[in-house]
């Protein structure tokens, strides 16, 4: 049974704005303060029970994170993060307990830096856990602080520069969290203090917007509604976007402008429509005091009840998932969208590769406008000539083309496809998917096509997403069925290996809904194989043994173990979790 979401102290953003202490102490005083912190920590680490060397950072479960602060500050943080492109600087938002709520980075260098220092969503960077650092020390001292190289307690951060500032409640002065900029020393970034001051000023300006009565009410309603479902939710004022939930992140800046303009033309019932890159969507608009202050909920489009000859195609549903591996994959796709190269999305069968390429849930009976999904496995049916003829037609007439299952093509055909794509003027509009078990085979394909490689995590590593996926599949199977798994049933499903990934889960849900129209699903109502322990196969056993040996060789250091194995640190974490290994 999963524990309920932990909420520290109640943050009432709807009543007061969050202000930021941007006072900058004199440089000499700051240096002395940091040195005092370092010396004090070293003297007291034995009493606190800290190890001599910290080789990894603990990560809490998704259920233990409260995203209220992230929901409110996501829009300005994301906007600021765009200014970091090409700098190699990473941006962090942490709660008052030092737990990372989200991370952003200025390009691949910044993201690799955050990976190297073990900073992912859920990482705990409080001083009591990892010692002096750019998050925990900011929270401990309650003031803007820069920690440089050897001033860090942990060896993980000895090659890093971290500059952070606290976030306070304006009335109670309760510490709500911290924002931190971090990079490698080789970046020679001299402006981190100025950047963090600019960021805190931007966040203060953003939060001051909620001082107005109308925006206070809007934010209060937004926070309550964002906890109730996965529908895209956006708040606007006359200046533009104020807040949005994770489901609304799929909309481009052009989509947001179109939605805001459509919201301004809503009828007396608050209904409106807008055309976006994902298709036509229906808007439910609630107005608040103040010019242009509206809360917009995006819902599936529906035809009029009478006199409707044609049923309009509802918009595609947003992708679901908040597990760390899935979120990192979404961020990687988002960063590579602006590249001039195609994407190669690889992973196990039915793991969601096509949906990831689309950016929305894939529904074969509801095609998206200006998107062509072409099946590589159709070549034997169409014949070589017709197959390439259709592929060329799609490339010339559609804004986006997704070529699925290229692993089904022979090498000679793959070379012809590669030549065709490489000669295309806008290769960035092309995405390829491949069902490849070996990371090496996926990398070879990506190098051959000159593509960005996006590995998709299998469902067994996304255990915290199963409840939301179940709800999506159940509603699709029978709208309004209200068939939901109990806590015990969820525990059983989270232990399952899911060899069939999303297709297997969808089949299980469909079978349950066919037998049960409402109520709670208990473990005994799931397939028998879910309740029978499954012995690991030869591949799983070999992987587990290899990871054990690498961990032993690396003295339990997961970063070094990943280097020994030649795989990413995130993959080591996922595999250790999947095989229930400890360091």
C-alpha positions as CSV (number, residue, x, y, z in Angstrom):
1,X,0.0,0.0,0.0
2,X,1.4,3.4,-1.0
3,X,1.7,6.1,1.6
4,X,-0.5,9.2,1.2
5,X,1.2,12.3,-0.3
6,X,3.2,14.1,2.3
7,X,2.4,17.7,2.7
8,X,4.7,19.8,4.9
9,X,2.9,23.0,6.0
10,X,-0.1,24.3,4.1
11,X,1.0,26.9,1.6
12,X,-1.8,29.4,1.1
13,X,-0.7,31.1,-2.2
14,X,-4.2,32.2,-2.8
15,X,-4.1,34.7,0.1
16,X,-0.5,35.9,0.0
17,X,2.3,36.2,-2.6
18,X,5.7,34.6,-2.1
19,X,8.5,37.1,-1.8
20,X,12.2,36.4,-2.1
21,X,15.0,37.6,0.1
22,X,17.5,38.9,-2.5
23,X,19.7,40.9,-0.1
24,X,23.3,40.3,-1.2
25,X,25.9,40.3,1.7
26,X,29.3,41.7,1.2
27,X,31.7,39.3,-0.6
28,X,34.1,39.0,2.3
29,X,31.2,38.3,4.7
30,X,29.8,35.6,2.3
31,X,33.2,33.9,2.1
32,X,33.7,33.9,5.8
33,X,30.1,32.6,6.3
34,X,30.6,29.8,3.9
35,X,34.0,28.8,5.4
36,X,32.4,28.8,8.8
37,X,29.6,26.5,7.5
38,X,32.2,24.1,6.0
39,X,34.3,24.0,9.1
40,X,31.3,23.5,11.4
41,X,30.0,20.7,9.2
42,X,33.3,18.9,9.1
43,X,33.5,19.1,12.9
44,X,30.0,17.9,13.5
45,X,29.6,15.3,10.8
46,X,30.5,12.4,13.1
47,X,27.9,13.5,15.6
48,X,25.3,13.7,12.9
49,X,26.1,10.2,11.7
50,X,27.3,11.2,8.2
51,X,29.6,8.9,6.3
52,X,33.1,10.0,5.4
53,X,32.3,9.7,1.7
54,X,29.0,10.3,0.0
55,X,28.8,8.5,-3.2
56,X,25.1,8.8,-4.1
57,X,22.2,10.9,-3.3
58,X,19.0,9.4,-1.9
59,X,15.8,9.8,-3.9
60,X,12.3,9.8,-2.3
61,X,9.2,8.2,-3.9
62,X,7.0,10.3,-6.1
63,X,4.2,10.1,-3.5
64,X,6.3,12.0,-1.0
65,X,6.6,15.1,-3.2
66,X,4.1,18.0,-2.9
67,X,4.0,19.8,-6.2
68,X,2.2,22.9,-5.0
69,X,5.3,25.2,-5.2
70,X,6.1,23.7,-8.6
71,X,2.6,24.3,-10.0
72,X,2.8,28.0,-9.0
73,X,6.3,28.7,-10.2
74,X,6.6,26.3,-13.2
75,X,5.8,29.0,-15.8
76,X,8.4,31.6,-14.8
77,X,11.0,28.9,-14.0
78,X,10.6,27.3,-17.5
79,X,10.7,30.8,-19.1
80,X,13.9,31.6,-17.2
81,X,15.4,28.2,-18.1
82,X,15.2,29.1,-21.8
83,X,17.8,31.9,-21.2
84,X,20.3,29.2,-20.0
85,X,20.5,27.5,-23.4
86,X,24.1,26.8,-24.3
87,X,25.5,27.9,-20.9
88,X,25.9,24.4,-19.4
89,X,24.1,25.7,-16.2
90,X,21.4,23.6,-14.5
91,X,18.4,25.1,-12.6
92,X,16.8,23.4,-9.6
93,X,13.6,24.0,-7.6
94,X,13.5,22.4,-4.1
95,X,11.0,22.3,-1.4
96,X,11.7,23.3,2.2
97,X,13.0,19.8,3.0
98,X,15.6,20.0,0.3
99,X,13.8,17.6,-2.1
100,X,14.1,18.5,-5.8
101,X,10.7,19.2,-7.3
102,X,12.0,19.8,-10.9
103,X,15.2,20.5,-12.8
104,X,15.9,22.4,-16.0
105,X,19.2,22.7,-17.9
106,X,20.8,24.9,-20.6
107,X,21.5,22.1,-23.1
108,X,23.0,18.7,-22.8
109,X,26.1,19.9,-20.9
110,X,23.9,21.2,-18.1
111,X,21.8,18.1,-18.0
112,X,24.9,15.8,-17.9
113,X,26.2,18.0,-15.0
114,X,23.0,17.4,-13.0
115,X,23.1,13.7,-13.8
116,X,26.7,13.5,-12.7
117,X,26.0,15.0,-9.3
118,X,22.9,12.8,-8.8
119,X,20.3,15.6,-9.0
120,X,17.0,14.3,-10.3
121,X,13.4,14.9,-9.3
122,X,13.0,13.5,-5.7
123,X,16.7,13.8,-4.8
124,X,17.2,14.9,-1.2
125,X,19.9,17.6,-0.9
126,X,19.3,18.8,2.7
127,X,22.4,19.4,4.8
128,X,21.6,16.6,7.1
129,X,21.8,14.2,4.2
130,X,24.6,15.3,1.9
131,X,26.3,18.1,3.8
132,X,27.2,21.6,2.5
133,X,25.7,22.1,-0.9
134,X,23.9,24.8,-3.0
135,X,20.4,23.6,-1.9
136,X,20.7,22.4,1.7
137,X,23.0,25.2,2.8
138,X,20.6,27.8,1.4
139,X,17.8,26.3,3.3
140,X,19.9,26.0,6.5
141,X,21.2,29.6,6.4
142,X,18.0,31.1,4.9
143,X,20.0,33.5,2.7
144,X,21.4,33.6,-0.9
145,X,24.6,31.5,-0.8
146,X,27.2,30.3,-3.3
147,X,29.1,27.1,-2.6
148,X,32.3,26.6,-4.7
149,X,34.1,23.3,-5.4
150,X,35.8,22.2,-2.2
151,X,33.4,24.1,0.0
152,X,31.0,21.3,-0.8
153,X,31.1,18.5,1.8
154,X,30.4,15.6,-0.6
155,X,33.0,14.6,-3.2
156,X,30.2,14.4,-5.7
157,X,30.1,18.2,-5.9
158,X,33.8,19.0,-5.6
159,X,33.9,20.1,-9.3
160,X,30.7,22.2,-9.1
161,X,29.7,25.8,-8.4
162,X,26.2,26.1,-6.9
163,X,24.4,29.4,-6.2
164,X,21.0,29.4,-4.5
165,X,18.4,31.6,-2.9
166,X,15.6,30.8,-0.5
167,X,11.9,31.3,-1.1
168,X,9.9,32.6,1.9
169,X,6.2,33.0,2.8
170,X,5.7,36.8,2.9
171,X,3.6,36.9,6.1
172,X,4.7,34.0,8.3
173,X,8.3,34.0,6.9
174,X,7.9,30.2,6.6
175,X,10.7,28.8,4.4
176,X,9.0,27.3,1.3
177,X,11.9,26.1,-0.7
178,X,15.0,27.2,-2.7
179,X,16.1,27.9,-6.3
180,X,19.6,26.9,-7.3
181,X,21.9,27.3,-10.3
182,X,24.6,24.7,-10.7
183,X,27.4,24.0,-13.2
184,X,30.8,22.4,-13.6
185,X,33.8,24.7,-12.7
186,X,35.1,24.2,-16.3
187,X,32.2,26.3,-17.5
188,X,33.9,29.3,-15.9
189,X,30.5,30.8,-15.1
190,X,31.1,34.1,-13.3
191,X,27.6,35.4,-13.3
192,X,25.7,32.9,-11.3
193,X,25.0,35.3,-8.4
194,X,23.7,37.9,-10.8
195,X,21.6,35.2,-12.6
196,X,20.1,34.0,-9.3
197,X,19.2,37.5,-8.3
198,X,17.5,38.1,-11.7
199,X,15.6,34.8,-11.2
200,X,14.4,35.6,-7.7
201,X,13.3,39.1,-8.9
202,X,11.3,37.5,-11.8
203,X,9.7,35.0,-9.4
204,X,8.8,37.8,-7.0
205,X,7.3,39.8,-9.8
206,X,5.3,36.7,-10.9
207,X,4.0,36.0,-7.4
208,X,3.2,39.7,-6.8
209,X,0.7,39.2,-9.7
210,X,-1.4,37.1,-7.3
211,X,-1.8,40.1,-4.9
212,X,-4.8,41.2,-7.0
213,X,-8.1,39.8,-5.8
214,X,-9.0,38.3,-9.2
215,X,-5.7,36.4,-9.6
216,X,-5.8,35.3,-6.0
217,X,-9.2,33.6,-6.7
218,X,-7.8,32.2,-10.0
219,X,-4.8,30.6,-8.3
220,X,-6.9,29.1,-5.5
221,X,-9.2,27.5,-8.1
222,X,-6.3,26.4,-10.2
223,X,-4.6,24.6,-7.2
224,X,-7.8,22.8,-6.3
225,X,-8.7,21.7,-9.9
226,X,-5.1,20.6,-10.7
227,X,-5.4,18.0,-8.0
228,X,-8.6,16.6,-9.4
229,X,-7.6,15.4,-12.8
230,X,-5.2,15.3,-15.8
231,X,-7.1,17.7,-18.1
232,X,-4.9,20.6,-19.3
233,X,-5.5,23.7,-17.1
234,X,-4.2,27.2,-17.8
235,X,-4.5,30.6,-16.1
236,X,-4.1,33.9,-18.0
237,X,-4.2,37.5,-17.2
238,X,-3.9,40.4,-19.7
239,X,-0.1,40.0,-19.8
240,X,-0.2,36.4,-20.8
241,X,0.2,32.9,-19.2
242,X,0.2,32.9,-15.4
243,X,0.1,29.2,-14.5
244,X,-0.4,25.8,-16.2
245,X,-0.4,22.2,-15.0
246,X,1.8,19.4,-16.4
247,X,-0.8,18.3,-19.0
248,X,-0.9,21.8,-20.5
249,X,2.9,21.7,-21.2
250,X,2.3,20.1,-24.6
251,X,1.0,23.4,-26.0
252,X,3.4,25.5,-28.0
253,X,3.7,29.3,-27.5
254,X,1.5,29.7,-30.6
255,X,-1.1,27.3,-29.1
256,X,-1.1,29.3,-25.9
257,X,-1.7,32.6,-27.7
258,X,-4.6,31.0,-29.7
259,X,-6.1,29.5,-26.5
260,X,-5.9,32.9,-24.8
261,X,-7.6,34.7,-27.7
262,X,-10.3,32.0,-27.9
263,X,-10.9,32.3,-24.2
264,X,-11.6,36.0,-24.7
265,X,-14.5,35.1,-27.1
266,X,-16.2,32.6,-24.8
267,X,-20.0,32.6,-24.7
268,X,-22.1,33.3,-21.6
269,X,-21.7,29.7,-20.5
270,X,-17.9,29.9,-20.7
271,X,-17.7,27.7,-23.8
272,X,-15.2,28.3,-26.6
273,X,-13.1,26.4,-29.2
274,X,-9.5,26.8,-30.4
275,X,-7.4,25.3,-33.2
276,X,-4.0,24.1,-32.0
277,X,-1.2,22.0,-33.3
278,X,-2.8,19.0,-31.7
279,X,-6.2,19.7,-33.4
280,X,-9.4,21.5,-32.5
281,X,-10.1,21.6,-28.7
282,X,-13.0,22.7,-26.6
283,X,-12.4,25.3,-23.8
284,X,-14.3,25.8,-20.6
285,X,-13.5,29.3,-19.4
286,X,-14.1,30.8,-16.0
287,X,-13.6,34.5,-15.6
288,X,-12.3,36.3,-12.5
289,X,-12.1,40.0,-11.6
290,X,-9.5,41.9,-13.7
291,X,-8.9,42.4,-17.4
292,X,-8.4,39.1,-19.1
293,X,-8.1,37.1,-15.9
294,X,-9.4,33.7,-16.8
295,X,-8.9,30.0,-15.9
296,X,-9.2,27.7,-19.0
297,X,-9.8,24.0,-18.8
298,X,-9.3,22.0,-22.0
299,X,-11.8,19.2,-22.6
300,X,-12.4,16.7,-25.5
301,X,-14.5,18.4,-28.2
302,X,-18.1,17.1,-28.5
303,X,-20.7,17.5,-31.2
304,X,-24.1,19.3,-30.7
305,X,-26.7,17.0,-29.3
306,X,-29.0,17.4,-32.2
307,X,-28.8,18.0,-36.0
308,X,-25.2,16.8,-36.1
309,X,-24.4,14.8,-39.2
310,X,-20.6,14.6,-38.7
311,X,-19.0,13.9,-35.4
312,X,-15.9,16.1,-35.0
313,X,-12.7,14.4,-34.0
314,X,-11.9,15.2,-30.3
315,X,-8.4,16.4,-29.5
316,X,-5.8,13.8,-28.6
317,X,-5.3,13.2,-24.9
318,X,-2.1,14.3,-23.2
319,X,0.6,11.9,-22.2
320,X,0.4,10.5,-18.7
321,X,3.2,10.0,-16.3
322,X,5.1,11.6,-13.4
323,X,7.7,8.9,-12.7
324,X,11.3,10.2,-12.9
325,X,12.4,8.1,-15.9
326,X,9.3,9.1,-17.9
327,X,9.7,12.8,-17.0
328,X,13.3,12.8,-18.0
329,X,12.3,11.2,-21.3
330,X,9.7,13.9,-22.0
331,X,12.3,16.6,-21.2
332,X,14.8,15.0,-23.6
333,X,12.1,14.9,-26.4
334,X,11.3,18.6,-25.7
335,X,14.9,19.6,-25.9
336,X,15.5,17.8,-29.2
337,X,12.4,19.1,-30.9
338,X,14.2,22.3,-32.1
339,X,17.1,20.3,-33.6
340,X,17.7,19.9,-37.3
341,X,18.0,16.2,-36.9
342,X,15.3,13.5,-36.8
343,X,14.4,11.5,-33.6
344,X,14.9,7.8,-33.1
345,X,12.7,6.6,-30.3
346,X,13.6,3.1,-29.1
347,X,12.3,0.7,-26.5
348,X,10.4,-2.4,-25.8
349,X,7.2,-3.3,-27.7
350,X,4.1,-1.3,-26.6
351,X,6.1,1.0,-24.3
352,X,4.6,4.2,-25.8
353,X,7.1,5.0,-28.6
354,X,4.5,6.4,-31.1
355,X,2.7,8.4,-28.4
356,X,6.1,9.9,-27.4
357,X,6.8,10.8,-31.0
358,X,3.4,12.5,-31.3
359,X,3.6,14.3,-27.9
360,X,0.0,13.0,-27.2
361,X,-1.6,9.7,-26.7
362,X,-1.6,7.7,-29.9
363,X,-5.1,6.6,-31.1
364,X,-5.0,4.8,-34.5
365,X,-8.7,5.6,-35.2
366,X,-8.3,9.3,-34.6
367,X,-5.5,10.6,-36.9
368,X,-4.0,14.0,-36.1
369,X,-4.1,16.7,-38.7
370,X,-0.8,17.2,-40.7
371,X,0.7,14.1,-39.1
372,X,1.4,11.0,-41.1
373,X,2.1,7.7,-39.3
374,X,3.7,5.2,-41.7
375,X,4.3,1.6,-40.8
376,X,7.6,0.0,-41.9
377,X,6.1,-3.5,-41.5
378,X,3.7,-2.7,-44.3
379,X,6.5,-3.0,-46.9
380,X,5.8,-6.7,-47.7
381,X,2.1,-5.9,-48.2
382,X,2.5,-2.8,-50.4
383,X,5.7,-3.9,-52.2
384,X,8.9,-2.0,-52.4
385,X,7.9,0.5,-55.1
386,X,4.5,1.5,-53.6
387,X,6.0,1.6,-50.1
388,X,8.7,4.1,-51.0
389,X,6.2,6.0,-53.2
390,X,3.9,6.5,-50.2
391,X,6.8,7.4,-47.9
392,X,8.0,10.1,-50.3
393,X,4.4,11.4,-50.6
394,X,4.1,11.7,-46.8
395,X,7.5,13.5,-46.5
396,X,6.4,16.1,-49.1
397,X,2.8,16.7,-47.9
398,X,2.7,16.4,-44.1
399,X,4.2,18.7,-41.5
400,X,5.3,15.7,-39.4
401,X,6.1,12.1,-40.4
402,X,6.5,9.1,-38.0
403,X,8.0,6.0,-39.5
404,X,7.1,3.1,-37.1
405,X,9.1,-0.1,-36.4
406,X,12.1,0.5,-38.7
407,X,13.7,-2.5,-37.0
408,X,11.4,-4.6,-39.3
409,X,13.4,-3.4,-42.4
410,X,16.4,-5.1,-43.9
411,X,19.7,-3.4,-44.0
412,X,19.6,-2.5,-47.6
413,X,16.1,-0.9,-47.2
414,X,17.3,0.9,-44.1
415,X,20.1,2.5,-46.1
416,X,17.7,3.7,-48.8
417,X,15.4,5.1,-46.1
418,X,18.4,6.8,-44.4
419,X,19.4,8.4,-47.7
420,X,15.8,9.6,-48.4
421,X,15.6,11.2,-44.9
422,X,19.0,12.8,-45.0
423,X,18.2,14.5,-48.2
424,X,15.0,15.9,-46.8
425,X,15.0,19.6,-46.2
426,X,13.3,19.4,-42.8
427,X,14.6,16.2,-41.2
428,X,13.6,17.5,-37.7
429,X,9.9,16.8,-38.7
430,X,10.7,13.1,-38.9
431,X,10.5,10.6,-36.0
432,X,11.5,7.0,-36.2
433,X,10.5,4.2,-33.8
434,X,12.3,0.9,-33.2
435,X,11.7,-2.0,-30.9
436,X,15.3,-2.7,-29.9
437,X,16.2,-4.6,-26.8
438,X,19.9,-3.8,-26.9
439,X,21.1,-0.2,-26.1
440,X,24.0,-0.8,-28.4
441,X,21.7,-1.7,-31.3
442,X,19.6,1.4,-30.7
443,X,22.8,3.6,-30.6
444,X,24.0,2.1,-33.9
445,X,20.7,2.8,-35.6
446,X,20.7,6.4,-34.3
447,X,24.3,7.0,-35.5
448,X,23.4,5.5,-38.9
449,X,20.4,7.9,-39.3
450,X,22.2,10.8,-37.7
451,X,19.3,11.0,-35.2
452,X,18.8,11.9,-31.6
453,X,18.3,8.7,-29.6
454,X,15.4,8.7,-27.2
455,X,15.2,5.5,-25.0
456,X,11.7,4.9,-23.7
457,X,11.4,3.4,-20.2
458,X,9.3,0.2,-20.0
459,X,6.2,0.1,-17.8
460,X,7.8,-2.0,-15.1
461,X,10.0,1.1,-14.3
462,X,7.0,3.4,-14.2
463,X,5.2,1.8,-11.3
464,X,3.9,5.2,-10.0
465,X,2.1,5.8,-13.2
466,X,0.0,2.7,-13.2
467,X,-3.0,4.2,-11.3
468,X,-3.3,7.1,-13.7
469,X,-2.8,4.9,-16.8
470,X,-5.5,2.5,-15.4
471,X,-7.9,5.4,-15.1
472,X,-7.2,6.6,-18.7
473,X,-7.7,3.1,-20.2
474,X,-10.9,2.5,-18.1
475,X,-12.4,5.7,-19.2
476,X,-11.6,5.0,-22.8
477,X,-13.1,1.5,-22.5
478,X,-16.3,2.6,-20.8
479,X,-16.6,6.3,-20.0
480,X,-17.9,6.9,-16.5
481,X,-17.3,3.3,-15.5
482,X,-15.5,4.4,-12.2
483,X,-13.7,1.0,-12.0
484,X,-10.5,1.7,-10.0
485,X,-7.9,-0.7,-8.4
486,X,-7.6,-0.9,-4.6
487,X,-4.3,-0.1,-2.9
488,X,-3.6,-3.8,-2.6
489,X,-4.3,-4.3,-6.3
490,X,-2.0,-1.5,-7.2
491,X,0.7,-3.0,-5.0
492,X,0.3,-6.3,-6.9
493,X,0.4,-4.5,-10.3
494,X,3.5,-2.5,-9.3
495,X,5.4,-5.7,-8.6
496,X,4.4,-7.2,-12.0
497,X,7.1,-7.3,-14.7
498,X,4.7,-6.1,-17.5
499,X,6.4,-7.9,-20.4
500,X,3.6,-6.6,-22.7
501,X,4.0,-3.0,-21.3
502,X,1.1,-0.6,-22.0
503,X,-0.8,-3.1,-24.3
504,X,-0.8,-5.6,-21.5
505,X,-2.2,-3.1,-19.0
506,X,-4.8,-1.9,-21.4
507,X,-5.9,-5.5,-22.0
508,X,-6.1,-6.2,-18.3
509,X,-8.3,-3.0,-17.8
510,X,-10.5,-3.9,-20.7
511,X,-11.1,-7.4,-19.3
512,X,-11.9,-6.1,-15.8
513,X,-14.3,-3.4,-17.1
514,X,-16.1,-6.0,-19.2
515,X,-16.9,-7.9,-16.1
516,X,-17.3,-5.1,-13.6
517,X,-18.9,-1.7,-14.4
518,X,-18.2,0.1,-11.2
519,X,-16.5,-0.3,-7.8
520,X,-13.1,-1.2,-6.5
521,X,-10.9,-3.9,-8.1
522,X,-9.2,-6.2,-5.6
523,X,-6.1,-8.4,-6.3
524,X,-8.1,-11.6,-6.7
525,X,-9.9,-9.9,-9.7
526,X,-6.6,-9.5,-11.6
527,X,-5.1,-12.2,-13.8
528,X,-3.6,-15.2,-11.9
529,X,-0.1,-14.5,-13.2
530,X,-0.1,-11.2,-11.3
531,X,-0.5,-13.0,-8.0
532,X,2.1,-15.7,-8.9
533,X,5.7,-14.8,-8.4
534,X,7.5,-14.8,-11.7
535,X,11.0,-16.2,-11.9
536,X,13.5,-14.0,-13.7
537,X,14.5,-15.0,-17.2
538,X,18.1,-15.6,-18.4
539,X,18.4,-12.0,-19.7
540,X,17.1,-10.5,-16.4
541,X,19.4,-12.8,-14.4
542,X,22.4,-11.8,-16.5
543,X,21.6,-8.1,-16.2
544,X,21.2,-8.4,-12.4
545,X,24.5,-10.2,-12.1
546,X,26.3,-7.7,-14.2
547,X,25.0,-4.8,-12.2
548,X,25.9,-6.6,-8.9
549,X,29.5,-7.1,-10.1
550,X,29.8,-3.5,-11.3
551,X,28.5,-2.2,-8.0
552,X,30.9,-4.4,-6.1
553,X,33.8,-3.3,-8.3
554,X,32.8,0.4,-7.8
555,X,32.4,0.0,-4.0
556,X,28.7,0.7,-4.2
557,X,29.1,3.9,-6.2
558,X,26.3,3.8,-8.8
559,X,27.9,6.5,-11.0
560,X,31.1,4.5,-11.3
561,X,29.1,1.3,-11.8
562,X,27.3,3.0,-14.7
563,X,30.7,4.0,-16.3
564,X,31.9,0.4,-15.9
565,X,28.8,-1.0,-17.6
566,X,28.8,1.7,-20.3
567,X,25.2,2.7,-19.6
568,X,23.6,5.8,-18.1
569,X,23.3,6.4,-14.4
570,X,19.5,6.6,-14.8
571,X,19.5,3.2,-16.4
572,X,21.4,1.8,-13.4
573,X,18.9,3.2,-11.0
574,X,16.0,1.8,-13.0
575,X,17.6,-1.6,-13.3
576,X,18.4,-1.7,-9.6
577,X,14.9,-0.8,-8.7
578,X,13.5,-3.4,-11.2
579,X,15.7,-6.2,-9.8
580,X,15.4,-4.9,-6.2
581,X,19.1,-4.5,-5.8
582,X,20.9,-2.4,-3.2
583,X,24.3,-0.7,-3.4
